[in-house]
Amino acid sequence: MALIAKDKFEPLEKVANAEVILRPSQTYWQDAWRRLKLNKMAMAGLFILIILSLFAILAPFISGFDYKTQYLKDGYLSPSATHFFGTDQFGRDVWVRVWWGVRISLFIGLAAALIDLVFGVLYGGISAYFGGRVDSVMQRIIEIIYSIPLLLLAILFIVFMGPGITSIIIAYAISGWVGMARLVRGQILLLKEQEYVLAARTLGAKPARIILQHLLPNVLGLVIIQITFAVPSAIFFESFLSFIGVGIRPPMASLGKLISEGASVMRYHLHLLLFPTIVFSLIMISFNVLGDGLRDALDPKMRK
């Protein structure tokens, strides 16, 4: 083999400050927040949700009315400086009732998120980690629960326990966490054979420690994304039940009930349908665009 002459090689010039870090190092969550801030739609959704939450907490105190007191002589008043969203057939202030309905919707949505976080994540994590017969039995239980229609389950609970927030939350608690459990199980099945998990197991770490400190933190991004989609699903579920008349009962206000009442008189009193529908749509759209933004921000493949 012929030797290559030395004149064929040229030394590279030294690059000044080649080892200088051009930007400060960031953690995974700091980088995710940076990317989320660049997503204008997601930030708009987050901003709208914060504003709606503040209105739900503070707006009823701005008005001098409450959500259940009836003033029959003031029925079907149009929006004005006194009644910002007008009044319904019983003279109740629609402004207060709409924001009280937002309270109910957000409470049910957050309760659903908490159920997903506690039951779904732990159940899926335990099922995937132990595998074998334990995983098989736990998955058969999930299949049985998943086969029961959520709407039918909710109606049965409402029949036996009476309509209200408690019945809706319990019905959702029985089967609403199944999707989260399946998602977490699938991810942990991929992660449990990684080197750091095998090393922790070799060093004698207990299963509870491995699941809580090594596996679940690595699926936390997907869990957060799933929660942002679970909250609007629960809100829509409650609104649908209230719309068909088996959810929240008067005088308690909910967005679904307000939309149902407004739809029956929309030809003559459009404001009763318009304002609850706008607020409901803003909640649903905001959660969905925020979920899309979080999905992009928490995905390491999207990092630049």
C-alpha positions in Angstrom: 0.0 0.0 0.0 1.4 3.4 -1.0 2.1 5.9 1.7 0.3 9.2 1.7 2.5 12.1 1.4 2.6 14.6 4.3 1.9 17.5 2.0 -1.6 16.1 1.5 -2.5 17.1 5.1 -3.2 20.6 6.3 -3.5 21.5 10.0 -6.8 22.9 11.0 -6.9 26.4 12.4 -7.7 26.6 16.1 -11.2 27.9 16.7 -11.3 30.6 19.3 -13.4 29.8 22.4 -14.2 26.4 20.9 -15.2 25.0 24.3 -17.2 28.0 25.5 -20.9 27.1 26.2 -23.0 29.4 23.9 -26.1 29.2 26.1 -26.8 28.3 29.7 -27.6 24.7 30.4 -31.2 23.9 31.1 -33.1 21.1 32.7 -35.6 19.1 30.9 -38.5 21.1 32.4 -36.9 24.5 31.8 -36.4 23.6 28.1 -39.9 22.3 27.9 -41.2 25.6 29.3 -39.1 27.5 26.9 -40.6 25.6 23.9 -44.1 26.0 25.3 -43.7 29.7 25.5 -42.8 29.8 21.8 -46.2 28.1 21.0 -48.5 31.1 20.8 -51.7 29.0 20.6 -50.8 27.0 23.7 -49.9 30.1 25.6 -53.2 31.7 24.5 -55.0 28.6 25.8 -53.2 28.7 29.1 -53.9 32.4 29.5 -57.6 32.0 28.7 -57.9 29.1 31.3 -56.3 31.3 33.9 -58.7 34.2 33.2 -61.7 31.9 33.2 -60.6 30.3 36.5 -60.2 33.8 38.1 -63.6 34.8 36.8 -65.1 31.6 38.2 -63.6 32.4 41.6 -64.1 36.2 41.7 -67.0 37.1 39.3 -69.9 36.0 41.5 -68.7 38.5 44.2 -68.8 41.3 41.6 -72.5 41.0 41.2 -74.9 41.5 44.1 -76.9 38.4 43.2 -76.4 34.7 43.8 -77.0 31.7 41.6 -80.3 30.4 43.1 -82.3 33.4 44.4 -85.4 34.0 42.2 -86.7 37.4 41.2 -89.8 36.5 39.2 -90.6 40.1 38.3 -87.2 40.3 36.6 -87.6 37.3 34.3 -86.0 37.3 30.8 -84.2 40.6 31.1 -81.7 41.4 28.4 -78.0 42.0 29.2 -77.5 45.3 31.0 -75.2 47.1 33.5 -77.1 45.5 36.3 -77.3 42.0 34.8 -74.2 41.5 32.6 -75.5 38.4 30.9 -79.2 39.1 31.5 -81.6 36.9 33.5 -83.4 33.6 33.0 -87.1 32.8 33.3 -87.0 33.0 37.2 -85.1 36.3 37.2 -81.8 34.7 38.3 -78.7 36.5 37.2 -77.1 34.6 34.3 -73.7 36.1 34.9 -73.5 34.5 38.3 -74.9 31.2 37.1 -72.5 31.0 34.2 -69.4 31.5 36.4 -70.9 29.1 39.0 -71.3 26.6 36.3 -67.6 27.1 35.3 -66.7 26.3 39.0 -68.6 23.0 38.8 -67.1 22.1 35.4 -63.6 22.8 36.5 -64.0 21.0 39.8 -65.3 17.9 38.0 -62.5 18.1 35.5 -59.8 18.5 38.1 -61.3 15.6 40.1 -61.1 13.5 37.0 -57.5 14.5 36.5 -56.7 13.5 40.1 -58.4 10.1 39.6 -56.4 9.5 36.5 -53.2 10.6 38.2 -53.6 8.4 41.3 -55.4 5.3 40.1 -54.5 5.2 36.4 -50.8 5.9 36.8 -50.2 3.5 39.8 -52.3 0.7 38.4 -50.6 0.9 35.0 -47.2 1.1 36.6 -47.7 -1.9 38.9 -49.2 -4.0 36.0 -46.3 -3.3 33.7 -43.5 -3.6 36.2 -44.4 -7.0 37.6 -45.7 -8.5 34.3 -46.5 -12.1 33.9 -49.6 -13.4 35.8 -50.0 -10.2 37.7 -50.2 -8.2 34.5 -52.5 -10.7 32.9 -55.0 -10.6 35.8 -54.9 -6.7 36.1 -55.4 -6.3 32.3 -58.5 -8.7 32.4 -59.9 -6.4 35.2 -59.3 -3.4 33.0 -61.1 -5.1 30.0 -64.1 -5.8 32.2 -64.3 -2.3 33.4 -63.8 -0.9 29.9 -66.6 -3.0 28.6 -69.1 -1.2 30.8 -70.4 2.0 29.1 -69.6 5.1 31.1 -72.9 6.7 30.4 -74.9 3.7 31.6 -72.7 3.5 34.7 -73.3 7.2 35.4 -77.1 6.9 35.0 -77.2 3.9 37.3 -75.3 5.8 40.0 -77.6 8.8 39.6 -80.6 6.6 39.9 -79.4 5.0 43.2 -77.6 8.0 44.7 -79.5 10.8 43.2 -78.3 13.5 40.7 -75.3 15.6 41.7 -71.6 16.1 41.6 -70.9 13.1 43.8 -72.7 10.6 41.5 -70.9 11.9 38.4 -67.4 11.8 40.0 -67.9 8.3 41.4 -69.2 7.1 38.0 -66.1 8.6 36.3 -63.8 7.2 39.1 -64.8 3.6 38.3 -63.9 3.6 34.6 -62.4 7.0 33.6 -58.9 6.0 34.6 -58.6 3.0 32.3 -57.2 5.0 29.4 -54.4 6.4 31.6 -53.6 3.0 33.0 -53.2 1.5 29.5 -51.0 4.4 28.4 -48.7 4.2 31.4 -48.5 0.4 31.1 -47.3 0.6 27.5 -44.6 3.1 28.3 -43.3 1.3 31.3 -43.1 -1.9 29.4 -40.6 -0.2 27.2 -38.7 1.5 30.1 -38.4 -1.3 32.6 -35.7 -3.1 30.6 -33.4 0.0 30.4 -30.0 -0.2 32.0 -30.7 2.2 34.9 -33.7 0.1 35.9 -31.6 -3.1 35.8 -28.9 -1.4 37.8 -31.3 -0.3 40.5 -32.8 -3.8 40.7 -29.3 -5.3 40.9 -28.4 -2.9 43.8 -31.4 -4.2 45.7 -33.9 -1.4 45.2 -37.4 -2.4 46.1 -40.2 -2.5 43.4 -42.0 0.5 45.0 -38.8 2.6 44.8 -38.1 1.6 41.2 -41.6 2.4 40.1 -42.0 5.7 42.0 -38.4 7.1 41.5 -37.2 5.6 38.3 -40.1 4.6 36.0 -43.0 7.0 36.7 -40.8 10.2 36.4 -39.9 9.1 32.9 -43.5 8.9 31.8 -44.5 12.1 33.6 -44.5 14.1 30.3 -47.1 11.8 28.7 -49.1 11.8 31.9 -49.4 15.6 31.9 -50.4 15.5 28.3 -53.1 12.9 28.9 -54.4 14.9 31.9 -54.9 18.0 29.7 -57.1 15.9 27.5 -58.9 14.1 30.3 -60.1 17.3 32.0 -62.1 18.5 28.9 -63.5 15.0 28.4 -64.8 15.0 32.0 -66.2 18.5 31.6 -68.0 17.4 28.4 -69.3 14.3 30.1 -70.8 16.3 33.0 -72.2 18.9 30.5 -73.8 16.1 28.4 -75.5 14.5 31.5 -76.8 17.9 32.6 -78.0 18.7 29.1 -80.1 15.5 28.9 -81.5 16.2 32.4 -79.7 13.5 34.5 -76.7 15.6 35.8 -76.7 18.6 38.0 -80.1 19.5 39.3 -81.5 23.0 39.8 -81.0 25.4 41.4 -77.4 24.3 41.1 -75.9 25.7 37.9 -73.7 24.0 35.4 -72.7 24.9 31.9 -74.6 21.9 30.4 -77.7 22.7 32.3 -77.5 26.4 31.3 -77.1 25.4 27.6 -80.0 23.1 27.8 -82.2 25.8 29.3 -81.0 28.3 26.8 -81.6 26.0 23.8 -85.3 25.7 24.7 -85.9 29.4 24.4 -83.2 30.4 21.9 -85.6 31.8 19.4 -86.8 34.5 21.8 -84.0 34.9 24.4 -80.8 34.1 22.6 -78.6 35.4 25.4 -79.5 32.5 27.6 -77.8 30.2 25.1 -75.1 32.4 23.8 -73.1 33.2 26.9 -72.9 29.7 28.4 -72.0 28.3 25.0 -69.2 30.8 24.4 -67.7 30.1 27.8 -68.0 26.3 27.4 -66.4 26.5 23.9 -63.5 28.6 25.3 -62.8 26.0 28.0 -62.8 23.1 25.6 -60.7 24.8 22.9 -58.2 26.1 25.5 -57.6 22.7 27.1 -57.1 21.1 23.7 -54.7 23.7 22.3 -52.8 23.6 25.6 -52.6 19.8 25.4 -51.2 20.0 21.8 -48.7 22.5 22.9 -47.6 20.4 25.9 -47.3 17.4 23.6 -44.8 19.3 21.4 -43.0 20.9 24.3 -42.5 17.7 26.3 -41.4 15.6 23.3 -37.5 15.4 23.3 -37.6 14.8 19.5 -38.9 18.4 19.0 -35.9 19.9 20.8 -33.8 22.3 18.8 
